[in-house]
């Protein structure tokens, strides 16, 4: 089984730190990563990722938090065709108190799911309007946050605040119908 996991990864995975790399290598021996060393991604690291993208597939796999989202955005700006992997906030919860959310806490099953359910930025835009988004209860309302979290899990695109989540739906070209079906199935 390990050899099939190794073959699956011809890509380079962008992670935040060495603990993420250690966790991935636990289950995917031979996986190659680039560590951003936290949210202050250097220009040198971004240029290295951009150069690698000319010959290798890039997968962005950051923590499900504000800093992870910031890194994801920075890398996607220099490599727009980078594939995106997501874990849920629950999957990234630490077992020890005081630790922050992270890829390094995810189970083997969560990591396998995330790395097999990759998302790509779509050149066409979604037909989902801001009005539709709000009408579905994702943008505003007392349960919007929880609904976004459940819909993000259903669609495999992670959690985001109201604005981030809407942009993510657009970026991945997810249609109004797909979003509505996801909302209906999690309510």
Backbone as a printed PyTorch tensor [residue, N CA C, xyz], in Angstrom:
tensor([[[  0.8330,  -1.2000,   0.0000],
         [  0.0000,   0.0000,   0.0000],
         [  0.8690,   1.2510,   0.0000]],

        [[  1.9920,   1.2060,   0.6950],
         [  2.8510,   2.3900,   0.7340],
         [  3.3360,   2.7880,  -0.6510]],

        [[  3.6350,   1.7990,  -1.4800],
         [  4.1500,   2.1440,  -2.8000],
         [  3.0930,   2.8580,  -3.6260]],

        [[  1.8010,   2.4920,  -3.4800],
         [  0.7650,   3.1950,  -4.2300],
         [  0.5970,   4.6180,  -3.7100]],

        [[  0.7730,   4.8130,  -2.4170],
         [  0.7030,   6.1630,  -1.8630],
         [  1.8660,   7.0080,  -2.3750]],

        [[  3.0310,   6.3700,  -2.4900],
         [  4.2020,   7.0850,  -2.9880],
         [  4.0010,   7.4840,  -4.4430]],

        [[  3.4960,   6.5820,  -5.2580],
         [  3.2910,   6.8620,  -6.6710],
         [  2.2890,   7.9830,  -6.8730]],

        [[  1.2950,   8.0590,  -5.9990],
         [  0.2330,   9.0550,  -6.1210],
         [  0.7800,  10.4830,  -6.0680]],

        [[  1.8920,  10.6740,  -5.3890],
         [  2.4040,  12.0190,  -5.1890],
         [  3.5900,  12.3420,  -6.0720]],

        [[  3.2720,  12.7930,  -7.2740],
         [  4.3150,  13.3270,  -8.1260],
         [  4.3600,  14.8330,  -7.9300]],

        [[  3.5110,  15.3110,  -7.0560],
         [  3.4100,  16.7380,  -6.7710],
         [  4.2980,  17.1130,  -5.5910]],

        [[  4.5160,  18.4080,  -5.4590],
         [  5.1860,  18.9590,  -4.2870],
         [  4.0980,  19.6300,  -3.4500]],

        [[  4.0560,  19.3170,  -2.1780],
         [  3.0070,  19.8180,  -1.2990],
         [  3.5550,  20.9810,  -0.4790]],

        [[  2.8810,  22.1230,  -0.5470],
         [  3.2690,  23.3040,   0.2290],
         [  2.5500,  23.2260,   1.5750]],

        [[  3.3480,  23.1850,   2.6450],
         [  2.8220,  23.1270,   4.0110],
         [  3.4250,  24.2730,   4.8250]],

        [[  2.9220,  24.4460,   6.0230],
         [  3.3870,  25.5630,   6.8490],
         [  4.7010,  25.2680,   7.5700]],

        [[  4.8690,  24.0570,   8.0890],
         [  6.0760,  23.8260,   8.8820],
         [  6.5210,  22.3810,   8.9110]],

        [[  7.6040,  22.1500,   9.6590],
         [  8.2110,  20.8230,   9.6750],
         [  7.3090,  19.7800,  10.3350]],

        [[  6.4430,  20.1830,  11.2770],
         [  5.5350,  19.2140,  11.8920],
         [  4.5290,  18.6880,  10.8660]],

        [[  4.1050,  19.5570,   9.9340],
         [  3.2060,  19.1240,   8.8630],
         [  3.9240,  18.1180,   7.9660]],

        [[  5.1670,  18.4110,   7.6230],
         [  5.9560,  17.5000,   6.7910],
         [  6.1170,  16.1490,   7.4970]],

        [[  6.4520,  16.1700,   8.7850],
         [  6.6260,  14.9310,   9.5450],
         [  5.3440,  14.1010,   9.5330]],

        [[  4.2110,  14.7710,   9.7220],
         [  2.9180,  14.0680,   9.7640],
         [  2.6040,  13.4360,   8.4080]],

        [[  2.8140,  14.1780,   7.3320],
         [  2.5390,  13.6350,   6.0030],
         [  3.4550,  12.4550,   5.6900]],

        [[  4.7190,  12.5610,   6.0580],
         [  5.6800,  11.4820,   5.7720],
         [  5.4050,  10.2290,   6.6000]],

        [[  4.7000,  10.3960,   7.7050],
         [  4.2890,   9.2470,   8.5100],
         [  3.4310,   8.2970,   7.6740]],

        [[  2.5520,   8.8640,   6.8710],
         [  1.5940,   8.0710,   6.1030],
         [  1.9200,   7.9950,   4.6140]],

        [[  2.7330,   8.9100,   4.1200],
         [  3.0890,   8.9720,   2.7050],
         [  4.6080,   9.0720,   2.5710]],

        [[  5.3120,   7.9600,   2.7840],
         [  6.7750,   7.9930,   2.7000],
         [  7.2150,   8.5220,   1.3330]],

        [[  8.2060,   9.3740,   1.3470],
         [  8.7180,   9.9020,   0.0870],
         [  8.0100,  11.1360,  -0.4250]],

        [[  6.9590,  11.5650,   0.2580],
         [  6.2510,  12.7700,  -0.1800],
         [  7.2040,  13.9630,  -0.0820]],

        [[  7.1470,  14.8420,  -1.0510],
         [  8.0150,  16.0250,  -1.0410],
         [  7.1980,  17.2480,  -0.6380]],

        [[  7.7790,  18.0490,   0.2380],
         [  7.0910,  19.2500,   0.7000],
         [  8.0100,  20.4630,   0.6070]],

        [[  7.3610,  21.6130,   0.5870],
         [  8.0550,  22.8870,   0.7820],
         [  7.3910,  23.5160,   1.9880]],

        [[  8.1920,  23.8810,   2.9630],
         [  7.6690,  24.4940,   4.1850],
         [  7.7760,  26.0090,   4.0770]],

        [[  6.6670,  26.6780,   4.3810],
         [  6.6650,  28.1450,   4.3080],
         [  7.2070,  28.7590,   5.5900]],

        [[  7.3990,  27.9410,   6.6130],
         [  7.8650,  28.4150,   7.9210],
         [  6.9340,  29.4570,   8.5180]],

        [[  5.6490,  29.1260,   8.5000],
         [  4.6490,  29.9930,   9.1010],
         [  4.0770,  30.9790,   8.1120]],

        [[  3.3610,  31.9600,   8.6560],
         [  2.5890,  32.8780,   7.8120],
         [  3.4330,  33.9450,   7.1240]],

        [[  4.6570,  34.1390,   7.5770],
         [  5.5290,  35.1240,   6.9230],
         [  6.3070,  34.4470,   5.8020]],

        [[  5.6170,  34.1830,   4.7080],
         [  6.2340,  33.4760,   3.5800],
         [  7.2000,  34.4300,   2.8910]],

        [[  8.4420,  34.0050,   2.7780],
         [  9.4530,  34.8800,   2.1630],
         [  9.2710,  34.9170,   0.6520]],

        [[  9.7420,  35.9930,   0.0490],
         [  9.7240,  36.1070,  -1.4100],
         [ 10.5530,  34.9940,  -2.0300]],

        [[ 11.6300,  34.6300,  -1.3670],
         [ 12.4990,  33.5520,  -1.8520],
         [ 11.7250,  32.2260,  -1.9340]],

        [[ 10.9350,  31.9300,  -0.8990],
         [ 10.1320,  30.7030,  -0.8890],
         [  9.0820,  30.7410,  -1.9880]],

        [[  8.4290,  31.8990,  -2.1470],
         [  7.4140,  32.0310,  -3.1980],
         [  8.0220,  31.8380,  -4.5850]],

        [[  9.2110,  32.3890,  -4.7990],
         [  9.8680,  32.2380,  -6.1070],
         [ 10.2950,  30.7860,  -6.3450]],

        [[ 10.7140,  30.0990,  -5.2770],
         [ 11.0820,  28.6880,  -5.3970],
         [  9.8480,  27.8600,  -5.7940]],

        [[  8.7080,  28.1510,  -5.1750],
         [  7.4630,  27.4520,  -5.4960],
         [  7.0670,  27.7280,  -6.9460]],

        [[  7.1890,  28.9890,  -7.3520],
         [  6.8400,  29.3610,  -8.7300],
         [  7.7320,  28.6280,  -9.7300]],

        [[  9.0190,  28.5800,  -9.4420],
         [  9.9580,  27.8950, -10.3380],
         [  9.6340,  26.3980, -10.4090]],

        [[  9.3620,  25.7890,  -9.2650],
         [  9.0130,  24.3660,  -9.2350],
         [  7.7410,  24.0790, -10.0290]],

        [[  6.8110,  25.0270, -10.0160],
         [  5.5250,  24.8270, -10.7000],
         [  5.6830,  24.6870, -12.2090]],

        [[  6.8320,  25.0800, -12.7370],
         [  7.0710,  24.9500, -14.1750],
         [  7.3130,  23.4950, -14.5770]],

        [[  7.7140,  22.6710, -13.6100],
         [  8.0020,  21.2710, -13.9310],
         [  7.2370,  20.2810, -13.0600]],

        [[  6.6490,  20.7510, -11.9760],
         [  5.9560,  19.8570, -11.0290],
         [  4.5900,  20.4300, -10.6830]],

        [[  3.6960,  19.5440, -10.3250],
         [  2.3910,  19.9700,  -9.8290],
         [  2.5660,  20.4730,  -8.3940]],

        [[  1.8670,  21.5460,  -8.0520],
         [  1.9360,  22.1120,  -6.7020],
         [  0.5860,  21.9000,  -6.0250]],

        [[  0.6290,  21.4130,  -4.7880],
         [ -0.5770,  21.2650,  -3.9680],
         [ -0.3930,  22.1400,  -2.7320]],

        [[ -1.3260,  23.0200,  -2.4700],
         [ -1.2910,  23.8650,  -1.2750],
         [ -2.1260,  23.1700,  -0.2020]],

        [[ -1.4940,  22.8710,   0.9320],
         [ -2.1590,  22.1530,   2.0160],
         [ -1.8050,  22.8300,   3.3350]],

        [[ -2.5560,  23.8660,   3.6750],
         [ -2.2640,  24.6620,   4.8680],
         [ -3.3090,  24.4100,   5.9550]],

        [[ -3.0300,  24.9280,   7.1350],
         [ -3.9210,  24.7540,   8.2770],
         [ -5.2560,  25.4660,   8.0420]],

        [[ -6.3270,  24.9510,   8.6750],
         [ -7.6550,  25.5550,   8.5070],
         [ -7.8710,  26.7470,   9.4460]],

        [[ -7.0090,  27.7430,   9.3180],
         [ -7.1220,  28.9290,  10.1610],
         [ -6.7420,  30.1700,   9.3500]],

        [[ -6.7340,  31.3140,   9.9970],
         [ -6.4700,  32.5850,   9.3140],
         [ -5.1050,  32.5790,   8.6190]],

        [[ -4.0660,  32.1570,   9.3380],
         [ -2.7240,  32.1520,   8.7440],
         [ -2.6170,  31.1670,   7.5880]],

        [[ -3.2670,  30.0200,   7.7180],
         [ -3.2700,  29.0560,   6.6320],
         [ -3.9230,  29.6220,   5.3830]],

        [[ -4.9970,  30.3550,   5.5840],
         [ -5.6960,  30.9790,   4.4620],
         [ -4.8230,  32.0590,   3.8240]],

        [[ -4.1050,  32.7920,   4.6410],
         [ -3.2090,  33.8390,   4.1290],
         [ -2.0970,  33.2240,   3.2650]],

        [[ -1.5110,  32.1400,   3.7380],
         [ -0.4610,  31.4630,   2.9780],
         [ -1.0300,  30.9150,   1.6770]],

        [[ -2.1980,  30.3070,   1.7510],
         [ -2.8640,  29.7580,   0.5660],
         [ -3.0360,  30.8480,  -0.4950]],

        [[ -3.4580,  32.0140,  -0.0540],
         [ -3.6740,  33.1320,  -0.9790],
         [ -2.3460,  33.5870,  -1.6110]],

        [[ -1.3030,  33.7160,  -0.7990],
         [  0.0010,  34.1540,  -1.3080],
         [  0.5590,  33.1740,  -2.3410]],

        [[  0.4600,  31.8870,  -2.0550],
         [  0.9870,  30.8870,  -2.9890],
         [  0.1510,  30.8640,  -4.2640]],

        [[ -1.1560,  30.9670,  -4.1300],
         [ -2.0330,  30.9330,  -5.2980],
         [ -1.8340,  32.1590,  -6.1850]],

        [[ -1.4110,  33.2690,  -5.6090],
         [ -1.1270,  34.4550,  -6.4200],
         [  0.0620,  34.2100,  -7.3430]],

        [[  1.0790,  33.4730,  -6.8820],
         [  2.2570,  33.2210,  -7.7300],
         [  2.1010,  31.9560,  -8.5660]],

        [[  1.2470,  31.0310,  -8.1220],
         [  0.9820,  29.7980,  -8.8780],
         [ -0.5380,  29.6110,  -8.9550]],

        [[ -1.2030,  30.3320,  -9.8750],
         [ -2.6610,  30.2850,  -9.9450],
         [ -3.2410,  28.8860, -10.2070]],

        [[ -2.4630,  28.0040, -10.8460],
         [ -2.9790,  26.6700, -11.1380],
         [ -2.6450,  25.6440, -10.0500]],

        [[ -2.1640,  26.1060,  -8.8970],
         [ -1.8770,  25.1900,  -7.7890],
         [ -3.1660,  24.5170,  -7.3480]],

        [[ -3.0660,  23.2320,  -7.0640],
         [ -4.2340,  22.5100,  -6.5580],
         [ -4.3310,  22.7780,  -5.0600]],

        [[ -5.5450,  22.6530,  -4.5420],
         [ -5.8180,  23.0020,  -3.1570],
         [ -6.3460,  21.7930,  -2.4040]],

        [[ -5.7570,  21.5040,  -1.2410],
         [ -6.2130,  20.4330,  -0.3550],
         [ -6.6690,  21.0640,   0.9570]],

        [[ -7.7430,  20.5360,   1.5130],
         [ -8.3120,  21.0990,   2.7310],
         [ -8.6300,  20.0150,   3.7500]],

        [[ -8.3940,  20.3240,   5.0180],
         [ -8.9470,  19.5320,   6.1110],
         [ -9.9400,  20.4340,   6.8170]],

        [[-10.8580,  19.8310,   7.5520],
         [-11.8250,  20.6180,   8.3140],
         [-11.1720,  21.1090,   9.5950]],

        [[-11.8140,  22.0670,  10.2230],
         [-11.3080,  22.5570,  11.5000],
         [-11.2870,  21.4200,  12.5290]],

        [[-12.3200,  20.5980,  12.5130],
         [-12.3960,  19.4760,  13.4530],
         [-11.2470,  18.4860,  13.2180]],

        [[-10.9380,  18.2040,  11.9560],
         [ -9.8520,  17.2770,  11.6340],
         [ -8.4890,  17.8210,  12.0510]],

        [[ -8.3750,  19.1380,  12.1510],
         [ -7.1110,  19.7600,  12.5090],
         [ -6.9680,  20.1040,  13.9770]],

        [[ -7.9610,  19.6950,  14.7990],
         [ -7.9050,  20.0190,  16.2230],
         [ -6.7740,  19.2680,  16.9110]],

        [[ -6.0380,  19.9660,  17.7760],
         [ -4.9330,  19.3140,  18.4980],
         [ -5.4570,  18.4030,  19.6010]],

        [[ -4.6500,  17.4150,  19.9590],
         [ -5.0270,  16.5360,  21.0610],
         [ -4.5800,  17.1270,  22.3970]],

        [[ -3.5680,  17.9800,  22.3660],
         [ -3.0790,  18.6210,  23.5900],
         [ -3.6080,  20.0430,  23.6670]],

        [[ -3.9580,  20.4380,  24.8480],
         [ -4.4400,  21.7980,  25.0830],
         [ -3.3480,  22.8200,  24.7910]],

        [[ -3.7510,  23.9330,  24.2030],
         [ -2.8000,  25.0050,  23.9630],
         [ -2.1740,  24.9870,  22.5800]],

        [[ -2.2990,  23.8710,  21.8710],
         [ -1.7880,  23.8220,  20.4960],
         [ -2.8240,  24.4110,  19.5520]],

        [[ -2.3740,  24.8790,  18.4130],
         [ -3.3050,  25.4640,  17.4500],
         [ -3.7320,  24.4260,  16.4260]],

        [[ -4.7790,  24.7580,  15.6720],
         [ -5.2660,  23.8970,  14.5990],
         [ -4.1380,  23.6150,  13.6260]],

        [[ -4.1190,  22.4200,  13.0490],
         [ -3.0780,  22.1960,  12.0690],
         [ -3.1350,  20.8630,  11.3620]],

        [[ -2.5240,  20.8300,  10.2020],
         [ -2.3720,  19.6190,   9.4060],
         [ -1.6570,  18.5520,  10.2340]],

        [[ -0.7290,  18.9680,  11.0850],
         [  0.0550,  18.0090,  11.8760],
         [ -0.7890,  17.2020,  12.8580]],

        [[ -2.0560,  17.6150,  13.0910],
         [ -2.9300,  16.8940,  14.0140],
         [ -3.9240,  15.9860,  13.2960]],

        [[ -3.9900,  16.0510,  11.9800],
         [ -4.9890,  15.3060,  11.2200],
         [ -4.6780,  13.8160,  11.1870]],

        [[ -5.7280,  13.0330,  11.1280],
         [ -5.5890,  11.5740,  11.0550],
         [ -5.1660,  11.1510,   9.6460]],

        [[ -4.7400,   9.9130,   9.5360],
         [ -4.3640,   9.3780,   8.2310],
         [ -5.5480,   9.4580,   7.2660]],

        [[ -6.7420,   9.1070,   7.7430],
         [ -7.9330,   9.1390,   6.8830],
         [ -8.2240,  10.5560,   6.3990]],

        [[ -8.0920,  11.5330,   7.2800],
         [ -8.3390,  12.9360,   6.9000],
         [ -7.3200,  13.4040,   5.8720]],

        [[ -6.0560,  13.0280,   6.0680],
         [ -5.0010,  13.4210,   5.1220],
         [ -5.2230,  12.7730,   3.7600]],

        [[ -5.5650,  11.4760,   3.7690],
         [ -5.8230,  10.7800,   2.5030],
         [ -6.9950,  11.4110,   1.7670]],

        [[ -8.0750,  11.7200,   2.4980],
         [ -9.2490,  12.3440,   1.8750],
         [ -8.8780,  13.6860,   1.2740]],

        [[ -8.1780,  14.5020,   2.0360],
         [ -7.8170,  15.8430,   1.5720],
         [ -6.9400,  15.7940,   0.3250]],

        [[ -5.9840,  14.8790,   0.3190],
         [ -5.0480,  14.8110,  -0.8010],
         [ -5.6070,  14.0730,  -2.0170]],

        [[ -6.7360,  13.4090,  -1.8450],
         [ -7.3580,  12.7710,  -3.0070],
         [ -8.5150,  13.6170,  -3.5450]],

        [[ -8.9760,  14.5870,  -2.7670],
         [-10.0800,  15.4590,  -3.1780],
         [ -9.5440,  16.8750,  -3.4010]],

        [[ -8.7130,  17.0120,  -4.4220],
         [ -8.0680,  18.2990,  -4.7000],
         [ -8.9830,  19.2080,  -5.5070]],

        [[ -8.8510,  20.4980,  -5.2610],
         [ -9.6410,  21.4960,  -5.9800],
         [ -8.7150,  22.3810,  -6.7900]],

        [[ -9.2150,  22.8000,  -7.9440],
         [ -8.4470,  23.6830,  -8.8090],
         [ -9.2240,  24.9610,  -9.0450]],

        [[ -8.4960,  26.0530,  -9.2050],
         [ -9.1250,  27.3140,  -9.5590],
         [ -9.6820,  27.1510, -10.9690]],

        [[-10.9320,  27.5070, -11.1300],
         [-11.5940,  27.3660, -12.4210],
         [-11.5900,  28.6970, -13.1560]],

        [[-11.2440,  28.6940, -14.4420],
         [-11.2200,  29.9470, -15.1920],
         [-12.6070,  30.5630, -15.3470]],

        [[-13.6390,  29.6940, -15.4310],
         [-14.9820,  30.2550, -15.5130],
         [-15.4710,  30.5630, -14.1020]],

        [[-16.3030,  31.5540, -13.9950],
         [-16.7790,  31.9270, -12.6690],
         [-18.0790,  31.2120, -12.3720]],

        [[-18.3710,  31.1320, -11.1220],
         [-19.6040,  30.5180, -10.6520],
         [-20.7850,  31.4220, -10.9950]],

        [[-21.9510,  30.8260, -11.1510],
         [-23.1650,  31.6140, -11.3700],
         [-23.8170,  32.0170, -10.0490]],

        [[-23.1540,  31.7030,  -8.9360],
         [-23.6580,  32.0550,  -7.6100],
         [-23.4720,  33.5540,  -7.3820]],

        [[-24.5760,  34.2450,  -7.1200],
         [-24.4900,  35.6790,  -6.8410],
         [-24.4190,  35.8980,  -5.3280]],

        [[-24.0040,  37.0790,  -4.9440],
         [-23.9480,  37.4250,  -3.5190],
         [-25.3560,  37.3480,  -2.9110]],

        [[-26.3530,  37.7550,  -3.6820],
         [-27.7440,  37.6900,  -3.2140],
         [-28.1430,  36.2340,  -2.9410]],

        [[-27.8320,  35.3250,  -3.8880],
         [-28.1250,  33.9020,  -3.7140],
         [-27.4110,  33.3560,  -2.4730]],

        [[-26.1650,  33.7190,  -2.3480],
         [-25.3250,  33.2710,  -1.2330],
         [-25.9720,  33.6470,   0.1030]],

        [[-26.3850,  34.9090,   0.2140],
         [-27.0240,  35.3750,   1.4460],
         [-28.3940,  34.7300,   1.6350]],

        [[-29.1480,  34.5470,   0.5450],
         [-30.4730,  33.9270,   0.6260],
         [-30.3750,  32.4750,   1.0990]],

        [[-29.2950,  31.8010,   0.7610],
         [-29.0840,  30.4240,   1.2120],
         [-28.6630,  30.3680,   2.6860]],

        [[-28.3970,  31.5390,   3.2870],
         [-28.0380,  31.6040,   4.6960],
         [-26.5590,  31.4540,   4.9780]],

        [[-25.7320,  31.5700,   3.9420],
         [-24.2950,  31.3810,   4.1280],
         [-23.5590,  32.6550,   4.5210]],

        [[-24.0820,  33.7900,   4.1200],
         [-23.3750,  35.0460,   4.3520],
         [-23.7530,  35.7200,   5.6500]],

        [[-25.0380,  35.7600,   5.9100],
         [-25.5250,  36.4550,   7.1000],
         [-26.5820,  35.5940,   7.7880]],

        [[-26.7500,  35.8370,   9.0580],
         [-27.7520,  35.1010,   9.8150],
         [-27.1410,  34.4480,  11.0320]],

        [[-27.9960,  34.0520,  11.9620],
         [-27.5040,  33.5060,  13.2190],
         [-26.7510,  32.1730,  13.0790]],

        [[-27.0570,  31.4080,  12.0480],
         [-26.4120,  30.1040,  11.8810],
         [-25.4760,  30.0510,  10.6840]],

        [[-25.1340,  31.2040,  10.1220],
         [-24.3280,  31.2530,   8.8940],
         [-22.9660,  30.5880,   9.0800]],

        [[-22.3210,  30.8390,  10.1950],
         [-20.9880,  30.2800,  10.4320],
         [-21.0350,  28.7540,  10.4280]],

        [[-21.9710,  28.1840,  11.1950],
         [-22.0880,  26.7220,  11.2650],
         [-22.4850,  26.1390,   9.9120]],

        [[-23.3560,  26.8420,   9.1950],
         [-23.7800,  26.3750,   7.8820],
         [-22.6050,  26.3760,   6.9000]],

        [[-21.7990,  27.4370,   6.9160],
         [-20.6110,  27.4820,   6.0490],
         [-19.6730,  26.3290,   6.3700]],

        [[-19.5090,  26.0500,   7.6530],
         [-18.6190,  24.9580,   8.0560],
         [-19.1320,  23.6250,   7.5150]],

        [[-20.4340,  23.3540,   7.6570],
         [-21.0060,  22.0880,   7.1850],
         [-20.9780,  21.9950,   5.6600]],

        [[-21.2820,  23.0960,   4.9760],
         [-21.2490,  23.1120,   3.5070],
         [-19.8050,  22.9450,   3.0190]],

        [[-18.8570,  23.5750,   3.7080],
         [-17.4450,  23.4300,   3.3610],
         [-16.9880,  21.9870,   3.4690]],

        [[-17.4650,  21.2870,   4.4910],
         [-17.1460,  19.8660,   4.6440],
         [-17.7830,  19.0780,   3.4970]],

        [[-19.0410,  19.3430,   3.2360],
         [-19.7640,  18.6280,   2.1790],
         [-19.0910,  18.8120,   0.8130]],

        [[-18.6790,  20.0420,   0.5090],
         [-18.0600,  20.3250,  -0.7830],
         [-16.5530,  20.0560,  -0.7940]],

        [[-15.9770,  19.8190,   0.3950],
         [-14.5460,  19.5270,   0.4900],
         [-13.6600,  20.7390,   0.2630]],

        [[-14.1610,  21.9340,   0.5950],
         [-13.3780,  23.1490,   0.3510],
         [-12.9880,  23.8820,   1.6250]],

        [[-13.2000,  23.2650,   2.7570],
         [-12.7790,  23.8750,   4.0090],
         [-13.6880,  24.9940,   4.4680]],

        [[-13.3310,  25.5710,   5.5960],
         [-14.1080,  26.6480,   6.2000],
         [-13.4940,  28.0000,   5.8630]],

        [[-14.3280,  29.0030,   5.7810],
         [-13.8710,  30.3720,   5.6180],
         [-14.8870,  31.3100,   6.2190]],

        [[-14.4580,  32.5230,   6.5590],
         [-15.4360,  33.4990,   7.0180],
         [-16.3520,  33.8140,   5.8340]],

        [[-17.3720,  34.6420,   6.0310],
         [-18.3830,  34.8690,   4.9920],
         [-17.7690,  35.3130,   3.6640]],

        [[-16.8640,  36.2450,   3.7090],
         [-16.2570,  36.7730,   2.4820],
         [-15.3130,  35.7470,   1.8360]],

        [[-14.4650,  35.1150,   2.6430],
         [-13.5260,  34.1160,   2.1210],
         [-14.2700,  32.9450,   1.4820]],

        [[-15.3310,  32.4980,   2.1290],
         [-16.0620,  31.3380,   1.6490],
         [-16.7350,  31.6410,   0.3080]],

        [[-17.3130,  32.8200,   0.1930],
         [-17.9410,  33.2170,  -1.0720],
         [-16.8900,  33.2560,  -2.1910]],

        [[-15.7420,  33.8600,  -1.9090],
         [-14.6670,  33.9250,  -2.9130],
         [-14.1780,  32.5300,  -3.2910]],

        [[-14.1200,  31.6360,  -2.3260],
         [-13.6630,  30.2680,  -2.5980],
         [-14.6520,  29.5490,  -3.5120]],

        [[-15.9420,  29.7230,  -3.2480],
         [-16.9580,  29.1140,  -4.1140],
         [-16.8060,  29.6280,  -5.5410]],

        [[-16.5950,  30.9260,  -5.6730],
         [-16.3860,  31.5190,  -7.0010],
         [-15.1080,  30.9870,  -7.6450]],

        [[-14.0280,  30.9830,  -6.8900],
         [-12.7150,  30.5900,  -7.3950],
         [-12.7300,  29.1660,  -7.9440]],

        [[-13.4560,  28.2600,  -7.2830],
         [-13.5060,  26.8720,  -7.7240],
         [-14.6360,  26.6280,  -8.7160]],

        [[-15.3580,  27.6900,  -9.0930],
         [-16.4060,  27.5590, -10.1010],
         [-17.5740,  26.7060,  -9.6420]],

        [[-17.8670,  26.7210,  -8.3630],
         [-18.9720,  25.9190,  -7.8340],
         [-20.2800,  26.6450,  -8.1300]],

        [[-21.1930,  25.9520,  -8.7690],
         [-22.4360,  26.5730,  -9.2400],
         [-23.4400,  26.7860,  -8.1140]],

        [[-24.3990,  27.6430,  -8.3990],
         [-25.4900,  27.8930,  -7.4550],
         [-26.1670,  26.5740,  -7.1040]],

        [[-26.4470,  25.7460,  -8.1240],
         [-27.1410,  24.4780,  -7.9070],
         [-26.3520,  23.5610,  -6.9790]],

        [[-25.0450,  23.4900,  -7.1740],
         [-24.2040,  22.6510,  -6.3060],
         [-24.2330,  23.1600,  -4.8640]],

        [[-24.1690,  24.4760,  -4.7070],
         [-24.1970,  25.0680,  -3.3630],
         [-25.5490,  24.8230,  -2.7170]],

        [[-26.6260,  25.0270,  -3.4690],
         [-27.9890,  24.8240,  -2.9340],
         [-28.1670,  23.3730,  -2.4950]],

        [[-27.7210,  22.4340,  -3.3170],
         [-27.8240,  21.0180,  -2.9610],
         [-27.0330,  20.7040,  -1.7000]],

        [[-25.8630,  21.2830,  -1.5760],
         [-25.0480,  21.0730,  -0.3780],
         [-25.7370,  21.6580,   0.8490]],

        [[-26.2810,  22.8650,   0.7210],
         [-26.9930,  23.5010,   1.8380],
         [-28.1820,  22.6410,   2.2470]],

        [[-28.9780,  22.1990,   1.2620],
         [-30.1580,  21.3790,   1.5560],
         [-29.7760,  20.0660,   2.2410]],

        [[-28.6630,  19.4830,   1.8480],
         [-28.2790,  18.1800,   2.4110],
         [-27.7260,  18.2890,   3.8300]],

        [[-27.2490,  19.4380,   4.2450],
         [-26.6860,  19.5630,   5.5970],
         [-27.6310,  20.2210,   6.5900]],

        [[-28.7410,  20.7270,   6.1170],
         [-29.6930,  21.3800,   7.0350],
         [-30.4860,  20.3620,   7.8290]]])
